[in-house]
Amino acid sequence: MILGAGLGLRMRPLTDHTPKPLLHVAGRPMVFWQIESLVKAGFVDIAINTSVHAAQWIQEVGNGKRFGARISLLHEGDVPWETLGGIRGMLAHYSSEQHATCTPFVVVSGDVVTDFDYRTLLPALARIEAGDVDAHFVLADNPAFHPTGDFAIHNGLATRSGTRLNFSGITCWHPKVFEQVPQGARERLFPWADALVARHRVSAEHYRGLWENVGTPEQLEALGQRLSAKMR
């Protein structure tokens, strides 16, 4: 699942007319980086939740055929369901498919730019399927705007104690952990998921490669310049 329903308030005025993940960086929409990386890694069944300006998602992404993927666009209306609610809505959409109730899945933020190799998540998904843990977090170096970080790693597990790294927005989950979340709930992933962390049910890794969470028009322009120069 790619999370695409956020309103991107800090990115105004650009997001007054365009969903944040569809804003261009280095010549293409931000979310294309995620879609293409996921497909390259073999993740071709993709759901994207949408909110305002949903018609642009249909125009830019469609059914995913142009990427070699099968993409479902899940519209939440003009008031998005937040992260937790969006994931729960996605699972409800696929509830008629048996594998959707027992197969671990990947969730990524649609407004980050990264060269993360999603194939490296296969072992984490296998551990979740085996019942060793319920979720997996990818952590990144702390950006300047969030120097204190979110989670540390101890014995391969996520914890709030210790020297903390930044939550990257790249995660893996078992569907069962969302069973008690009400359909249509408008709730963020945290602090809800902190209970899993406290029970030592979340593994974690530190990714040191390219990872950018673009929050403002100035950051978007600067990132575009850096990436364009690198590609040249």
Solvent accessible surface area in square Angstrom, and as a share of the most:
residue,aa,sasa,rsa
1,M,21,0.09
2,I,0,0.00
3,L,34,0.17
4,G,2,0.02
5,A,5,0.04
6,G,50,0.48
7,L,66,0.33
8,G,19,0.18
9,L,102,0.51
10,R,142,0.52
11,M,1,0.00
12,R,137,0.50
13,P,93,0.58
14,L,72,0.36
15,T,9,0.05
16,D,62,0.32
17,H,136,0.61
18,T,33,0.19
19,P,7,0.04
20,K,20,0.09
21,P,6,0.04
22,L,6,0.03
23,L,16,0.08
24,H,106,0.47
25,V,3,0.02
26,A,23,0.18
27,G,69,0.66
28,R,68,0.25
29,P,4,0.03
30,M,0,0.00
31,V,0,0.00
32,F,13,0.06
33,W,31,0.11
34,Q,1,0.01
35,I,0,0.00
36,E,71,0.32
37,S,30,0.19
38,L,5,0.03
39,V,32,0.18
40,K,156,0.66
41,A,14,0.11
42,G,53,0.51
43,F,45,0.19
44,V,42,0.24
45,D,96,0.50
46,I,4,0.02
47,A,5,0.04
48,I,0,0.00
49,N,6,0.03
50,T,2,0.01
51,S,3,0.02
52,V,40,0.23
53,H,62,0.28
54,A,24,0.19
55,A,74,0.57
56,Q,54,0.24
57,W,1,0.00
58,I,116,0.59
59,Q,150,0.67
60,E,51,0.23
61,V,5,0.03
62,G,23,0.22
63,N,101,0.52
64,G,0,0.00
65,K,166,0.71
66,R,158,0.58
67,F,27,0.11
68,G,53,0.51
69,A,7,0.06
70,R,151,0.55
71,I,13,0.07
72,S,33,0.21
73,L,49,0.25
74,L,26,0.13
75,H,103,0.46
76,E,16,0.07
77,G,24,0.23
78,D,101,0.52
79,V,92,0.53
80,P,20,0.12
81,W,54,0.19
82,E,71,0.32
83,T,39,0.23
84,L,1,0.00
85,G,0,0.00
86,G,1,0.01
87,I,0,0.00
88,R,49,0.18
89,G,9,0.09
90,M,13,0.06
91,L,19,0.10
92,A,33,0.25
93,H,98,0.44
94,Y,45,0.17
95,S,70,0.45
96,S,108,0.70
97,E,71,0.32
98,Q,156,0.70
99,H,109,0.49
100,A,14,0.11
101,T,77,0.45
102,C,69,0.41
103,T,56,0.33
104,P,13,0.08
105,F,33,0.14
106,V,9,0.05
107,V,4,0.02
108,V,0,0.00
109,S,20,0.13
110,G,0,0.00
111,D,33,0.17
112,V,1,0.00
113,V,0,0.00
114,T,2,0.01
115,D,77,0.40
116,F,5,0.02
117,D,55,0.29
118,Y,1,0.00
119,R,119,0.43
120,T,73,0.43
121,L,0,0.00
122,L,97,0.48
123,P,75,0.47
124,A,3,0.03
125,L,22,0.11
126,A,58,0.45
127,R,94,0.34
128,I,2,0.01
129,E,114,0.51
130,A,77,0.60
131,G,36,0.34
132,D,85,0.44
133,V,11,0.06
134,D,10,0.05
135,A,0,0.00
136,H,4,0.02
137,F,0,0.00
138,V,1,0.00
139,L,0,0.00
140,A,2,0.02
141,D,78,0.40
142,N,52,0.27
143,P,27,0.17
144,A,104,0.81
145,F,102,0.42
146,H,54,0.24
147,P,96,0.60
148,T,87,0.50
149,G,4,0.04
150,D,29,0.15
151,F,1,0.01
152,A,7,0.05
153,I,61,0.31
154,H,121,0.54
155,N,132,0.67
156,G,39,0.37
157,L,47,0.23
158,A,1,0.01
159,T,32,0.19
160,R,95,0.35
161,S,84,0.54
162,G,62,0.60
163,T,127,0.74
164,R,81,0.30
165,L,33,0.17
166,N,8,0.04
167,F,45,0.19
168,S,2,0.02
169,G,10,0.10
170,I,1,0.00
171,T,3,0.02
172,C,0,0.00
173,W,0,0.00
174,H,24,0.11
175,P,8,0.05
176,K,91,0.38
177,V,25,0.15
178,F,1,0.00
179,E,110,0.49
180,Q,164,0.73
181,V,7,0.04
182,P,90,0.57
183,Q,95,0.42
184,G,31,0.30
185,A,20,0.16
186,R,136,0.50
187,E,73,0.33
188,R,158,0.58
189,L,11,0.06
190,F,50,0.21
191,P,107,0.67
192,W,65,0.23
193,A,0,0.00
194,D,38,0.20
195,A,52,0.40
196,L,10,0.05
197,V,8,0.05
198,A,74,0.58
199,R,145,0.53
200,H,123,0.55
201,R,65,0.24
202,V,0,0.00
203,S,7,0.05
204,A,10,0.08
205,E,51,0.23
206,H,46,0.20
207,Y,43,0.16
208,R,173,0.63
209,G,40,0.38
210,L,42,0.21
211,W,28,0.10
212,E,51,0.23
213,N,48,0.24
214,V,3,0.01
215,G,1,0.01
216,T,34,0.20
217,P,34,0.21
218,E,126,0.56
219,Q,64,0.29
220,L,17,0.08
221,E,112,0.50
222,A,41,0.31
223,L,2,0.01
224,G,11,0.11
225,Q,112,0.50
226,R,123,0.45
227,L,9,0.04
228,S,30,0.20
229,A,56,0.44
230,K,150,0.63
231,M,117,0.52
232,R,217,0.79
